[in-house]
Amino acid sequence: LKQVFNKDKTFRPKRKFEPGTQRFELHKRAQASLNSGVDLKAAVQLPSGEDQNDWVAVHVVDFFNRINLIYGTICEFCTERTCPVMSGGPKYEYWWQDDLKYKKPTALPAPQYMNLLMDWIEVQINNEDIFPTRVGKCKEEVL
């Protein structure tokens, strides 16, 4: 397991919600509803009196963290040799473009594509203009 969770590979630490903040309370509420075995539709329903953008932001960060953990457990099996293409089955191939290093869509091995994707998502999540840490400060046009 030591290699699976090697932070120099793909695994990124969870973004934490500060205890005592409203975002932390929303996170606890979301975790409790998802772990209680209730209907998924009810689990993601906006709690009464809460800001929709804050609720969505909490779920986006949680989703990213869960995907990161899942990918961390399988990344050692998907190498540039075993996964030379980032694909969604035989009919779909994903190419990377970021307008920085990759100005045009570029075919990449799956691990390289995933590393770039996870880095890009992490930058978005850590961008205070998109995901502010203060409750009620989300920009509606971004979300």
C-alpha positions in Angstrom: 0.0 0.0 0.0 2.9 2.3 0.5 3.4 2.7 -3.3 -0.3 3.2 -3.9 -0.4 6.3 -1.7 2.9 7.8 -2.8 2.2 11.5 -2.9 4.9 11.9 -5.6 2.8 9.8 -7.9 -0.9 10.8 -8.2 -2.5 10.9 -4.8 -3.2 14.3 -3.4 -4.2 15.1 0.2 -7.8 15.9 0.8 -8.7 19.6 0.9 -9.9 20.0 4.5 -12.8 22.1 5.7 -11.9 24.1 8.8 -13.7 22.7 11.9 -16.2 25.2 13.3 -17.0 26.8 9.9 -20.3 26.5 8.1 -18.6 24.6 5.2 -17.3 22.1 7.7 -20.9 21.6 9.0 -22.2 21.2 5.5 -19.5 18.6 4.8 -20.4 16.7 8.0 -24.1 16.8 6.9 -23.3 15.6 3.4 -21.1 12.8 4.8 -23.8 11.7 7.2 -26.5 11.6 4.5 -24.3 9.7 2.1 -23.3 7.2 4.8 -26.8 6.6 6.1 -27.9 4.4 3.2 -30.6 6.9 2.2 -31.9 7.7 -1.2 -29.1 9.4 -3.2 -31.6 12.0 -4.5 -32.4 13.0 -0.9 -28.7 12.9 0.1 -27.8 15.6 -2.4 -30.8 17.7 -2.0 -30.1 21.3 -0.8 -30.7 21.6 2.9 -33.2 24.2 3.9 -31.7 27.6 4.4 -28.3 26.7 2.8 -26.7 28.5 -0.1 -26.8 26.3 -3.3 -23.3 27.3 -4.4 -21.8 26.4 -1.0 -23.6 23.0 -1.1 -22.4 22.3 -4.6 -18.8 23.3 -3.7 -18.8 20.9 -0.8 -19.9 18.0 -3.0 -17.4 18.9 -5.8 -14.5 18.8 -3.3 -15.7 15.6 -1.8 -16.1 14.0 -5.3 -12.6 15.1 -6.3 -11.2 13.6 -3.1 -13.0 10.3 -3.6 -11.9 10.0 -7.3 -8.4 10.8 -6.2 -8.4 8.0 -3.7 -9.8 5.5 -6.2 -7.3 6.5 -8.8 -4.5 6.3 -6.2 -5.4 2.6 -5.7 -5.2 1.7 -9.4 -2.5 4.0 -10.8 0.3 1.5 -10.4 -1.5 -0.8 -12.8 -1.9 1.8 -15.5 1.5 2.7 -16.8 2.6 4.4 -20.0 3.4 0.9 -21.3 0.1 -0.7 -20.2 -2.1 2.3 -20.9 -0.6 4.2 -23.8 -3.8 5.9 -24.7 -6.4 7.8 -22.6 -9.6 6.3 -23.8 -13.2 5.7 -22.9 -13.4 2.3 -24.7 -12.5 1.5 -28.3 -14.6 4.3 -29.7 -13.3 7.3 -27.6 -9.9 8.7 -27.2 -9.3 11.8 -24.9 -6.6 14.3 -25.9 -5.2 17.0 -23.6 -5.3 20.7 -24.2 -4.5 23.4 -21.6 -3.5 26.4 -23.7 -0.2 26.5 -21.8 2.1 23.6 -22.6 -0.4 21.8 -24.8 -1.9 24.5 -27.1 -3.5 22.0 -29.4 -5.3 18.7 -28.5 -2.5 16.2 -27.8 -2.7 12.4 -27.4 -1.1 11.3 -24.2 -0.6 8.1 -22.3 -3.4 7.6 -19.7 -1.2 8.2 -16.6 0.2 11.5 -18.0 -3.3 12.6 -19.0 -4.7 11.7 -15.5 -1.9 13.6 -13.7 -2.5 16.7 -15.8 -6.3 16.4 -15.2 -6.0 15.9 -11.5 -3.5 18.8 -11.2 -5.9 21.1 -13.3 -8.9 20.2 -11.1 -6.8 20.8 -7.9 -5.9 24.2 -9.2 -9.6 25.0 -9.9 -10.7 23.8 -6.4 -7.9 25.8 -4.7 -8.8 28.9 -6.6 -10.5 31.3 -4.1 -12.3 33.0 -7.0 -14.1 29.8 -8.0 -14.2 27.9 -4.6 -13.9 30.5 -1.9 -13.4 29.1 1.6 -15.7 31.7 3.1 -19.4 30.5 3.0 -21.7 32.6 0.9 -18.9 34.0 -1.3 -19.2 31.8 -4.4 -19.5 33.5 -7.7 -22.7 32.3 -9.3 -21.5 32.7 -12.8 -18.6 30.2 -12.2 -20.7 27.4 -10.7 
